[in-house]
Amino acid sequence: MRIRDAVAQALENAQGEYRSGEALARELGVSRSGVWKAIRELERDGFVIEARKTLGYHLAHEADLLTEVEIRSQLRSAVLGQSLYVLPKIPSTNDECRRLLQEERAPHGTVVVANEQTAGRGQHGCRFYSPPGTGLYFSVLLTQVIAIQDAPLLTACAAVAVARAIDAVCAAHVQIKWVNDLLLDQKKCCGILTEGGVSLESGMLEYAIVGIGINIRRSATMLPGKLCDTATSLEESCPEFVVKRAELLAAVLYYLEQLLPELLQRRFLQEYRDRSCLIGNMVEIALQSGEMKKAVVLDITDDCGLMIRDARGNEETLYSASASIKRVVNRNDRNK
């Protein structure tokens, strides 16, 4: 275990009592300088640590530990997360997951989680802002081989798992915006980016990396101005709850592990539809060509396409576009 994580765990185990730098150094078998450096790292990562000259260090009650020890203490999944990497700061958890697969033959279910991403990304290459200590940023490596046309099911499956986990932790009702955004109070609280590797010989998806970013706190002050109008965090939308990142991560992995065996049977798709904020609504579609189109969303198809009807009554299914709600129509009119 790294000194940083060991110090964090020792302060957590103290249950609010102060621990001197000397006592921590002796307990962990490191120098007092090592303890001091670890304290500085933890503070940079968002931990609230109080220091008193005669007493030592104290971890504030609201501290949200994101350490390997804390995560493992919460895990309920049998495979997902058993191979676990917890990092304070990296460019991208997806990129690190891919490196571990290619260079170290990381196994199915490997999870990489970071306190901060400096180059996190979302759909269509957009930047995903991942400030330190305010969110849960992680990637899951899946090495099950599936047909490339079934790949969109992975994102839908992950969206349902994350929605269930947030509901369980926050007593909320998360909605899903096709194809990879999760909403609370009509604002984005989570984004999902699924990337993978395809065999040119078989045309099969040989591995997938599901990257998940969840805003947990302080989005109003930590995100750029324009994003504050469209984004929210769990604690801002559900202020009566204090969300622990390790607990939420464990819940996501648990639900994802429950749903993955049903991937090709598509049993989770009905829940995906039930949580949709687009079905029955008038939306404005941004097509890849740059064209804008207004249409009513009729349904989500079994292959995760967006079925729409335009103003002329023409129906089609989209597989790559972005959609934003413009106005609500009567859900009873959607199949007329």
C-alpha positions as CSV (number, residue, x, y, z in Angstrom):
1,M,0.0,0.0,0.0
2,R,1.2,3.5,-0.8
3,I,2.2,5.8,2.1
4,R,-0.6,8.2,1.1
5,D,-3.3,5.5,1.3
6,A,-1.9,4.1,4.5
7,V,-1.9,7.5,6.2
8,A,-5.5,8.1,5.0
9,Q,-6.6,4.8,6.3
10,A,-4.9,5.3,9.7
11,L,-6.6,8.7,10.1
12,E,-9.9,7.1,9.1
13,N,-9.4,4.3,11.7
14,A,-8.8,6.9,14.3
15,Q,-12.5,7.9,14.1
16,G,-12.0,11.6,14.5
17,E,-9.2,11.4,17.1
18,Y,-5.9,13.3,16.4
19,R,-2.8,11.2,15.5
20,S,0.7,12.7,15.8
21,G,3.1,12.6,12.9
22,E,5.5,10.6,15.1
23,A,2.8,8.0,16.0
24,L,1.8,7.6,12.4
25,A,5.4,7.2,11.3
26,R,6.1,4.6,13.9
27,E,2.9,2.7,13.1
28,L,3.5,2.7,9.3
29,G,7.2,2.2,9.4
30,V,8.0,5.4,7.5
31,S,9.7,8.7,8.3
32,R,7.9,11.7,9.7
33,S,8.8,13.5,6.5
34,G,7.1,10.7,4.5
35,V,3.9,11.2,6.7
36,W,4.1,15.0,6.1
37,K,4.3,14.5,2.3
38,A,1.4,12.1,2.4
39,I,-0.7,14.6,4.3
40,R,0.1,17.2,1.6
41,E,-0.9,14.8,-1.2
42,L,-4.2,14.0,0.5
43,E,-5.0,17.7,0.9
44,R,-4.3,18.3,-2.8
45,D,-6.7,15.4,-3.5
46,G,-9.5,17.1,-1.6
47,F,-9.2,15.5,1.8
48,V,-10.1,17.9,4.7
49,I,-7.3,17.4,7.3
50,E,-6.9,19.5,10.4
51,A,-3.5,19.9,12.0
52,R,-2.7,21.0,15.5
53,K,0.9,21.4,16.7
54,T,0.5,19.6,20.0
55,L,-2.0,16.9,18.8
56,G,-1.1,16.0,15.2
57,Y,-3.5,15.3,12.3
58,H,-7.3,14.8,12.3
59,L,-9.4,13.7,9.3
60,A,-12.6,15.7,9.2
61,H,-15.8,13.8,9.5
62,E,-16.9,14.7,6.0
63,A,-13.8,13.1,4.4
64,D,-14.5,10.9,1.5
65,L,-11.8,8.3,1.3
66,L,-11.0,7.0,-2.2
67,T,-8.3,4.4,-1.4
68,E,-7.9,0.8,-2.3
69,V,-8.5,-0.3,1.2
70,E,-11.8,1.6,1.5
71,I,-13.0,0.5,-1.9
72,R,-12.2,-3.2,-1.2
73,S,-14.1,-2.9,2.1
74,Q,-17.2,-2.0,0.1
75,L,-17.0,-4.4,-2.8
76,R,-19.8,-6.9,-3.3
77,S,-18.9,-7.9,-6.9
78,A,-17.2,-11.3,-7.4
79,V,-15.1,-10.3,-10.4
80,L,-15.5,-6.6,-11.3
81,G,-13.0,-4.6,-9.2
82,Q,-11.0,-7.5,-7.8
83,S,-8.2,-6.3,-10.0
84,L,-8.1,-2.7,-8.8
85,Y,-5.9,0.3,-9.5
86,V,-6.5,3.5,-7.5
87,L,-4.6,6.6,-8.6
88,P,-4.6,10.2,-7.4
89,K,-4.2,11.8,-10.8
90,I,-3.9,10.5,-14.4
91,P,-4.8,11.8,-17.8
92,S,-7.6,9.3,-18.5
93,T,-8.8,6.1,-16.7
94,N,-9.8,4.7,-20.1
95,D,-6.3,5.1,-21.5
96,E,-4.7,3.6,-18.3
97,C,-7.1,0.6,-18.6
98,R,-6.0,0.1,-22.2
99,R,-2.3,0.3,-21.2
100,L,-2.8,-2.3,-18.5
101,L,-4.5,-4.6,-21.0
102,Q,-1.8,-4.2,-23.6
103,E,1.3,-4.1,-21.4
104,E,0.4,-6.2,-18.4
105,R,-2.4,-8.4,-19.7
106,A,-4.9,-7.1,-17.2
107,P,-7.8,-9.5,-16.6
108,H,-11.5,-9.2,-17.3
109,G,-13.1,-7.0,-14.6
110,T,-10.0,-4.8,-14.0
111,V,-11.0,-1.4,-12.6
112,V,-9.0,1.9,-12.8
113,V,-10.3,4.7,-10.6
114,A,-8.7,8.2,-10.2
115,N,-9.3,11.1,-7.9
116,E,-8.7,13.4,-10.9
117,Q,-8.4,13.2,-14.7
118,T,-6.5,15.8,-16.6
119,A,-7.6,14.6,-20.1
120,G,-10.9,12.9,-19.5
121,R,-13.1,12.7,-22.5
122,G,-16.7,12.1,-23.5
123,Q,-18.7,11.3,-26.6
124,H,-17.5,12.8,-29.9
125,G,-14.2,13.7,-28.4
126,C,-15.6,16.3,-26.0
127,R,-13.7,17.0,-22.8
128,F,-15.1,15.5,-19.6
129,Y,-14.1,17.8,-16.8
130,S,-12.8,15.7,-13.8
131,P,-11.7,18.1,-11.0
132,P,-10.1,16.5,-7.9
133,G,-12.1,15.3,-5.0
134,T,-15.5,16.2,-6.6
135,G,-16.5,13.2,-8.6
136,L,-16.0,9.5,-9.2
137,Y,-14.0,8.7,-12.4
138,F,-13.3,5.1,-13.3
139,S,-13.1,2.6,-16.1
140,V,-14.0,-1.1,-16.3
141,L,-12.2,-3.6,-18.6
142,L,-14.5,-6.2,-20.1
143,T,-12.9,-8.9,-22.3
144,Q,-16.0,-10.9,-23.2
145,V,-16.1,-11.3,-27.0
146,I,-19.3,-10.1,-28.6
147,A,-20.4,-9.1,-32.1
148,I,-19.5,-5.5,-33.0
149,Q,-23.2,-4.7,-33.7
150,D,-24.0,-5.6,-30.1
151,A,-21.4,-3.1,-28.7
152,P,-24.0,-0.3,-28.0
153,L,-25.6,-2.7,-25.5
154,L,-22.6,-2.3,-23.2
155,T,-23.2,1.5,-22.8
156,A,-26.9,0.9,-22.3
157,C,-26.2,-1.8,-19.7
158,A,-23.7,0.4,-17.9
159,A,-26.2,3.3,-17.9
160,V,-28.8,1.1,-16.2
161,A,-26.3,-0.1,-13.6
162,V,-25.1,3.4,-12.7
163,A,-28.7,4.6,-12.5
164,R,-29.6,1.8,-10.1
165,A,-26.5,2.5,-8.0
166,I,-27.3,6.2,-7.7
167,D,-30.9,5.5,-6.9
168,A,-29.8,3.1,-4.1
169,V,-27.3,5.5,-2.6
170,C,-29.3,8.7,-3.0
171,A,-32.9,7.5,-3.0
172,A,-33.2,9.4,-6.4
173,H,-34.8,8.6,-9.7
174,V,-32.1,8.9,-12.4
175,Q,-33.2,9.3,-16.0
176,I,-31.2,8.3,-19.1
177,K,-30.6,10.5,-22.1
178,W,-29.8,8.4,-25.2
179,V,-27.2,7.3,-25.5
180,N,-24.8,7.8,-22.7
181,D,-25.8,10.6,-20.3
182,L,-27.6,10.2,-16.9
183,L,-29.7,13.1,-15.6
184,L,-31.0,14.4,-12.3
185,D,-33.4,17.3,-12.3
186,Q,-33.0,17.4,-16.1
187,K,-29.3,18.1,-15.7
188,K,-26.4,15.8,-16.5
189,C,-24.8,14.1,-13.5
190,C,-23.0,11.3,-15.3
191,G,-21.4,10.5,-18.6
192,I,-20.3,7.1,-20.1
193,L,-17.8,6.5,-22.8
194,T,-17.3,3.0,-24.1
195,E,-14.3,2.2,-26.3
196,G,-13.0,-1.1,-27.5
197,G,-10.8,-3.2,-29.8
198,V,-12.1,-5.1,-32.8
199,S,-10.6,-8.2,-34.5
200,L,-10.3,-7.5,-38.2
201,E,-10.4,-11.2,-38.9
202,S,-13.5,-12.1,-37.0
203,G,-15.2,-8.7,-36.9
204,M,-15.9,-9.3,-33.2
205,L,-15.4,-6.9,-30.3
206,E,-12.6,-8.5,-28.3
207,Y,-12.5,-6.1,-25.4
208,A,-14.3,-3.0,-24.2
209,I,-13.4,-0.3,-21.7
210,V,-16.4,1.4,-20.1
211,G,-15.4,4.8,-18.7
212,I,-17.8,6.4,-16.2
213,G,-17.7,9.8,-14.7
214,I,-20.1,10.9,-12.0
215,N,-20.4,14.4,-10.6
216,I,-20.8,14.0,-6.8
217,R,-20.3,17.5,-5.3
218,R,-19.5,21.1,-6.1
219,S,-20.2,21.1,-9.8
220,A,-21.6,24.6,-9.5
221,T,-18.1,26.0,-8.5
222,M,-15.7,23.5,-10.1
223,L,-17.1,23.2,-13.7
224,P,-16.7,25.9,-16.4
225,G,-19.5,28.5,-16.6
226,K,-21.4,27.1,-19.5
227,L,-21.5,23.6,-18.1
228,C,-23.0,24.7,-14.9
229,D,-26.2,25.4,-16.8
230,T,-26.5,21.8,-18.0
231,A,-24.7,19.8,-15.3
232,T,-25.4,18.9,-11.7
233,S,-24.0,16.7,-9.0
234,L,-25.5,14.1,-6.8
235,E,-25.2,16.1,-3.6
236,E,-26.6,19.2,-5.3
237,S,-29.6,17.4,-6.6
238,C,-30.0,15.2,-3.4
239,P,-28.7,17.6,-0.7
240,E,-30.0,15.4,2.2
241,F,-27.4,12.7,1.3
242,V,-23.6,12.6,1.8
243,V,-22.3,10.4,-1.0
244,K,-19.2,8.3,-0.3
245,R,-17.3,7.5,-3.5
246,A,-16.1,4.1,-2.5
247,E,-19.6,3.0,-1.6
248,L,-21.0,4.3,-4.9
249,L,-18.3,2.7,-7.0
250,A,-18.9,-0.7,-5.3
251,A,-22.7,-0.3,-6.0
252,V,-22.1,0.4,-9.7
253,L,-19.8,-2.6,-10.0
254,Y,-22.3,-4.8,-8.2
255,Y,-25.2,-3.9,-10.5
256,L,-23.1,-4.0,-13.6
257,E,-22.0,-7.5,-12.7
258,Q,-25.6,-8.5,-12.2
259,L,-26.6,-7.2,-15.6
260,L,-23.7,-8.2,-17.9
261,P,-24.8,-11.9,-18.1
262,E,-28.1,-10.7,-19.6
263,L,-26.4,-8.5,-22.2
264,L,-27.4,-10.4,-25.3
265,Q,-30.9,-11.3,-23.9
266,R,-31.4,-7.5,-23.5
267,R,-33.5,-7.8,-20.4
268,F,-32.2,-4.5,-19.0
269,L,-33.5,-2.6,-22.1
270,Q,-37.0,-2.2,-20.8
271,E,-35.6,-0.4,-17.7
272,Y,-33.4,1.7,-20.1
273,R,-36.6,2.7,-21.9
274,D,-38.5,3.3,-18.7
275,R,-35.8,5.7,-17.5
276,S,-35.6,7.5,-20.9
277,C,-36.1,11.3,-20.8
278,L,-36.5,11.3,-24.6
279,I,-39.3,8.8,-25.4
280,G,-42.5,10.8,-26.1
281,N,-40.7,14.1,-26.3
282,M,-40.0,16.5,-29.1
283,V,-36.2,16.7,-29.5
284,E,-33.8,18.6,-31.7
285,I,-31.3,16.2,-33.3
286,A,-27.8,17.2,-34.3
287,L,-26.8,14.8,-37.1
288,Q,-23.2,13.9,-38.0
289,S,-23.6,15.9,-41.2
290,G,-24.2,19.0,-39.1
291,E,-27.9,19.1,-40.1
292,M,-30.4,19.9,-37.3
293,K,-33.7,18.0,-37.2
294,K,-36.8,18.2,-35.0
295,A,-38.7,15.1,-34.3
296,V,-40.7,13.1,-31.7
297,V,-38.8,10.2,-30.1
298,L,-41.0,7.1,-30.5
299,D,-38.8,4.4,-28.8
300,I,-35.4,2.9,-28.2
301,T,-34.9,-0.2,-30.4
302,D,-33.5,-3.5,-29.4
303,D,-30.2,-2.6,-30.9
304,C,-30.1,0.7,-29.0
305,G,-31.2,2.9,-31.9
306,L,-33.3,6.1,-31.4
307,M,-36.6,5.7,-33.3
308,I,-38.0,9.1,-34.3
309,R,-40.8,10.6,-36.4
310,D,-40.3,14.0,-38.1
311,A,-42.8,16.7,-38.8
312,R,-43.7,15.1,-42.2
313,G,-44.5,11.8,-40.5
314,N,-41.4,10.0,-41.7
315,E,-40.0,7.5,-39.3
316,E,-36.3,6.5,-39.0
317,T,-33.9,5.0,-36.5
318,L,-30.7,6.9,-35.6
319,Y,-27.6,5.2,-34.3
320,S,-25.2,8.2,-33.9
321,A,-26.4,11.6,-33.1
322,S,-26.9,13.9,-30.1
323,A,-30.4,14.9,-28.9
324,S,-31.7,17.7,-26.7
325,I,-35.3,18.1,-25.5
326,K,-37.1,21.0,-27.0
327,R,-40.7,20.5,-25.8
328,V,-42.8,17.7,-24.3
329,V,-45.6,16.0,-26.2
330,N,-48.3,13.7,-24.8
331,R,-46.9,10.2,-24.4
332,N,-50.2,8.8,-25.5
333,D,-49.7,10.4,-28.9
334,R,-46.4,8.8,-29.6
335,N,-47.7,5.8,-31.5
336,K,-50.4,7.6,-33.5
